[in-house]
Amino acid sequence: MRKVLYILGQLDDADVEWLATNGQRQKLAKGSVVIQNGVRSENLYIVIDGRLAVVLPNGFKLAEVGVGEILGEISLVISSPPTASVVVEEDCVVLAVSQLKLRKQLQRDAAFAGRFYRALAVFLANRMRSTLSTLGYGNAPAAGPGKAIADEDEDDEQDADLLDDEVLDEVYNAGLRFERLLKKLAQ
């Protein structure tokens, strides 16, 4: 769940309210393809419940993601289509935010854009650090055959010591924002 905290920790309450109001709560069944390799994603997703897998075209399971993970963020930033698919491993619930609506909001509100892009930068930098560590460029062993490179639980444990003071300052507020987001989506 730490991943969503990177995002929500950088945003303010009004930003999170905008995401909740403009996103749609979607239930996804096991086996559904949320993001298809080679097909540009139309949404940014925040995983509210359940588990999904990031799968390369050759079938290799690159990562397992769960509650609080953000999906589709790279397609939001760059125009090339995704290089992996995201498949639902167990029934899940996501907040799907239209990338078109999000782009319009980013153009309309410079302060929101600054906070949002900073949040993405912090999130992606941490993901890169974790991936490099998992691949053997840090303390964690490289993933072996059949193992996911970035398992959510292992990722959280490895990242526990990697949070900088600035991010830690916002974790509490981010947790409260995530709780409010979940309550709003449950209505």
N, C-alpha and C positions, 0 to 999 in steps of 0.2 A: 504494500500500500504506500510505501514511501514515495513512489514515483509521482503520484498526484500531489503530494505535499510540495514537491519542487515547483510545480506549476501554481498551485493555489497559494503557496507562500509568497510568491512574487506579485500576485494579483491582489486587488482590493475587493471589498465586499460587493461593490456595485458591478465589478467585472464578473464575479462569480454568479451574481444574480442574472446578469445578461446571458451568460452561458446556459444557466438553468432555464431561463425563459425562452431562449431561442433554440435550444436543443430539444430533441425528442427522445423520450425513454423508449427503448426497443428491447423486446425479448427475442433472443436468438436461440434456436434449437441446436442441439449437438449435431455436428457435421456441416453446419452452415459455413459458407465462406464469406467472411466479413470484408476482407481485402484480397483481391485477386492479383497475383503476379502479372505484371504487364498491363494492367488496367488501372488507370488513374482513379484514385478514391475520391468520392464526392463528399465525404464526411471526415471529421475529426471525431474520434471515439474516446470516451472515458469509460473504463470498465467498472461497473457498479457491483456486479456479482458474477461469479462463475470463473471459468478457466478457458483460455484459448492457446493455440500453438502458432508460432511463426515458422513456416515451412518453406524451404528453398525449392526451386523448380525440380531438383533431383530427388526430392522427398526427404532430405535431411531436416530434422526438427532442430531449428536454430535456437529457439527459445520457447519457454512456456510463460504466459503472462496471466495475471489475475487482477483482483480488485485494486483499483487505483492506477492501473497502467493506462497510458495514453497511446493511442494508435492512430495512424494517418497523419502524424505531425510532419513527417518528411515530405509527403506529397503536398502539404500546405506550403512548405517553404521553397521547394524546387519543383520544376514543371515536369520532370521525368517520372514515368510510371514506377510503381513499386517493383522491387526485385525479389520479393517474397510474398507468399500468401499468408493470410491469417485465418485459421480455421477454428471453429468452436469445438472444444474438447468436452465440455460439459455445459448444459444449458446455462445461459448467462443473460445478464441485463447490462445494457450500455446506454450512455447518454451520447446520442449522435448529433453533432453540431454541423450543419451544412457549411462546407468550406467556402461556398459562395457568400453566404450571410456573414461568415467570420471575416472574410477578406474585405467586405464592404464596411464592417464595423472597424476593422484595422485602419482603413483609409479615412473613415469619418472621424475617429477619435484617436488623436496622436498620443495622448497619455495612456490610453488602453493599449495601443500598439507597442509603446515602449515597454510597458510592464509585461505584455504577453510575449514579445520577442525575447526579452531578458529571461523570462520563465523558460521558454523553449531552449535558450542557450544553456542555462544551468542544467536543465533536464538532460539535454543531449550530451553535454560535456560529462556529466556523471555517468550516463549510459556508456559512453566511449571509454571512460576510465575503468568501469566495471568489466567491459568486454575485453579490453587489453589485459587486465589482470587475469581474467578467466582463460585467456589464450596463452597464458604463461609469461606475460611481460610484467607480472607483479608477483604477489605472494601465493595466489591461488593456482592450483594445478590446471593444466589444460584439459578440456573436455575430451573424453575418450569416445570410441565408436558407440553410437547409439545414445549418447548422453546429450542433453540439451546444453548449449553453451551458456545460456543465461537463465537458470532456473530462478523464479521469483523469490523463493525463500532463501536460497543461497545468496542471491544477489543482495537481498536486504541485510543479511548477516555480514557479507563482505563490505557493504557500503556503510555499515554502522560507524566506522571510524573515519569515513571519508567526508562526512558532512562538515562544511566549514562553518565558522561562527555566524556569518551573515545568514546562511540558510537555517541554522539552528534557531536563530532569533524569530524566524517566521513559522517554524513547524507547528507551534501551538495554535496560532491563528489559522494556519492552513487546515489543521485537523478540525477546528470549529467550522470552517467554511465547507469542508467536505461533508460534515454531519448535516449542515443546513441544506446543502445540495441534495443529499440523499433524502432528507425529509420533504423537500419541495418535489422531488421526483416521485415520491410515494403517494402524493396527493392525487 
